[in-house]
Amino acid sequence: MTAGVDAVIAALNDVDPYGLAPGEPDGAPSDEYAPEASELAGILAQQGSVSSQDVDRVWQHWFGDTLTGVIGASAMTAFVARLNELASAS
């Protein structure tokens, strides 16, 4: 099974790489990271897991930078682990 887009959005909102505060009263819409989340959920659906390289490719596509470059390697490792936990829990 795979993680749903909403669960991936929640994980991205928690990481909030650009400090947009999605879902907060003065922040961005709660689905601010929906396009990226949809793409990541699709990878989870196809492969059953994601790697940091997968996430970085998605981030590069949307933002021209890697997520690892934005949040750092340690945070990326934790984020990828969370995504893979979502996939295995589905």
Secondary structure, 3 states (H helix, E strand, C coil): CCCCHHHHHHHHHHHCCCCCCCCCCCCCCCCCCHHHHHHHHHHHHHHCCCCHHHHHHHHHHHHCCCHHHHHCHHHHHHHHHHHHHHHHHC
